[in-house]
Amino acid sequence: MKNIVIVATIKVKDGFKDVVFNELKNLYKATHKFDVGCIQYDLHKDLDDENSFTFVETWENQELLSAHEKKEHFLSFVATIKDKIELLTINKLEKVDI
C-alpha cells in the first residue's frame, strides 16, 4: 500500500488564533505520542496570514489514518475548534510513481 499524504489548512476566525493554536499544538504532541503509522506530522504557519495554519502529514496507509481520526485527541480537537474556524481544507494525496 502507498503512503497517504494529507495537507490540511485551517483558517481561524478573528479572535480565536491563540486558542486554536494551542489546540493545534496539543494535537501535534498527542499524535506524535499516540498514533501508530504517522511518518510525518508537521505544523506550519502561513507567512502571509497569521490566522492560517497547515498540517502536512504522511501516514503509512489509509487504515492507520482512519484510526487516527477516531482517537480521542483528534475528536476532542475537532469538537473544540469547530466554531472557531472560518475554513478547513483537507487534501488527501498519494504520490505518483513516475
CORLIN-V389875 format. One record per residue. N is the residue number from 1. RES is the residue in one small letter. PHI is phi in whole degrees, 0 to 359 (999 if undefined). D_FIRST is the distance of its C-alpha to the first C-alpha in Angstrom with 1 decimal. Layout:
BEGIN
n | res | phi | d_first
N | RES | PHI | D_FIRST
N | RES | PHI | D_FIRST
END
This chain:
BEGIN
n | res | phi | d_first
1 | m | 999 | 0.0
2 | k | 272 | 3.8
3 | n | 294 | 6.7
4 | i | 252 | 9.2
5 | v | 251 | 12.7
6 | i | 243 | 15.7
7 | v | 239 | 19.2
8 | a | 245 | 21.7
9 | t | 250 | 25.3
10 | i | 241 | 28.2
11 | k | 258 | 31.7
12 | v | 271 | 34.2
13 | k | 294 | 37.5
14 | d | 305 | 40.6
15 | g | 91 | 41.9
16 | f | 244 | 38.7
17 | k | 304 | 37.1
18 | d | 294 | 38.0
19 | v | 295 | 36.9
20 | v | 293 | 33.5
21 | f | 299 | 32.9
22 | n | 298 | 33.8
23 | e | 293 | 31.2
24 | l | 298 | 28.6
25 | k | 296 | 29.5
26 | n | 297 | 29.4
27 | l | 297 | 25.9
28 | y | 304 | 24.7
29 | k | 296 | 26.3
30 | a | 294 | 25.2
31 | t | 297 | 21.5
32 | h | 296 | 21.7
33 | k | 277 | 23.6
34 | f | 247 | 22.0
35 | d | 257 | 18.3
36 | v | 282 | 15.7
37 | g | 90 | 12.5
38 | c | 272 | 14.5
39 | i | 274 | 14.2
40 | q | 217 | 16.7
41 | y | 206 | 19.2
42 | d | 245 | 22.2
43 | l | 257 | 25.1
44 | h | 235 | 27.2
45 | k | 253 | 30.6
46 | d | 282 | 31.7
47 | l | 287 | 34.6
48 | d | 258 | 36.3
49 | d | 215 | 36.0
50 | e | 294 | 36.7
51 | n | 260 | 35.4
52 | s | 234 | 31.9
53 | f | 228 | 28.9
54 | t | 224 | 25.2
55 | f | 266 | 22.2
56 | v | 245 | 19.5
57 | e | 234 | 16.4
58 | t | 229 | 13.0
59 | w | 241 | 10.8
60 | e | 302 | 8.0
61 | n | 195 | 6.4
62 | q | 295 | 8.7
63 | e | 298 | 10.2
64 | l | 289 | 11.5
65 | l | 296 | 12.8
66 | s | 298 | 14.5
67 | a | 297 | 16.0
68 | h | 302 | 17.4
69 | e | 291 | 18.9
70 | k | 256 | 20.8
71 | k | 287 | 22.2
72 | e | 302 | 26.0
73 | h | 295 | 26.0
74 | f | 287 | 23.8
75 | l | 297 | 25.9
76 | s | 296 | 29.1
77 | f | 301 | 28.2
78 | v | 300 | 27.7
79 | a | 295 | 30.9
80 | t | 289 | 32.9
81 | i | 266 | 32.1
82 | k | 305 | 32.0
83 | d | 266 | 35.7
84 | k | 249 | 35.7
85 | i | 241 | 33.4
86 | e | 274 | 34.2
87 | l | 208 | 30.8
88 | l | 228 | 27.1
89 | t | 240 | 24.6
90 | i | 237 | 20.9
91 | n | 251 | 18.6
92 | k | 256 | 14.8
93 | l | 235 | 13.2
94 | e | 227 | 10.2
95 | k | 295 | 11.3
96 | v | 270 | 12.8
97 | d | 279 | 12.8
98 | i | 239 | 16.5
END
